[in-house]
Amino acid sequence: MSEEAELIKETEEGEANLEGGAYDVIRNRLLALNKNLLERVDKLNNKRKEVFGGQESVIIGNDRIQTENNCVARDIF
């Protein structure tokens, strides 16, 4: 019975989303995908911490590299 209730709820939410404009529909879908992605990233990060330890990544320095080319290093192929 709970599966039917969830299906009805999802259907009602879907219909409510369709009542808005195209922008609202796309925005709501992106927000839902964002929430899902953040949950998956957090889950993956927790697994990474279990395997490799809980050491956080930090930047320990910042240096400039001089080259003969006058450009940003990412511009060089």
Order of alpha helices (4+ residues) and beta strands (2+ residues): alpha-alpha
